[in-house]
């Protein structure tokens, strides 16, 4: 569900999906690629931050 929301609102995400579709991926395949990218971003954030200090979603986004 977060992929659909991100795809609908973020311009960089829209551009990423369009790029994947022009590489002859299906829209479903492009969403799969996008899910992998989002997972990698979240993993890097969790890896770098001290999770006990994060109190809100905004702080988590700034840690990226």
N, C-alpha and C positions, 0 to 999 in steps of 0.2 A: 504494500500500500504506500509506503514512503517513496517508492520509485515513481509511482503515478503522480504524487503530489509534487515531488521535486521536478519531474518532467514538465508539469503544467506551469510551474511558477519561476523556475530558474532559467535564465537565458543561456548560461554556459552549458547547462544540462541539455537544453533543447538542441544546441549546436552539436553537442557530443552525439546525441541520438541521430541527428541528420547525417553526421559524418559516418557513423556506423552503417546507416542505411545506404549511403552512397558507395560503401565498400561491399555492396551486394549482400548485406545481412538482412534478414527479415526484421520486422519491427519487434517480434518476440525475441529474436537473437540479440538485437540492440538493447532491449531491456535487460536481458541476461548479462550482457557486458556491463551495463550501468550498475546492476546489482553488485557485481564483482568490484567495481570501482568504489562504490559506497562502502562496501565491507572493508576494503583495504584502508580507506580514509578513517573509518571508525576504529579499526584495529590500531593504526598508527597513533591516533589520539589517545586511546586507552593505554598504549604502551609507553607513551611519553609523559603522561600526567600522573600526578599523585591523586588518585580518585577520592581520597578522603577529604581533600580540600575543595572539590568541586561541589557547589551548592545549587547551581542552576544550569539549564540548558545553554544559556548564553555564554557562561564561562567555559563550557565544554566546546562550544563552537570557536571561541577565541583561542583555545588551546591548540587548535588545528593550525 
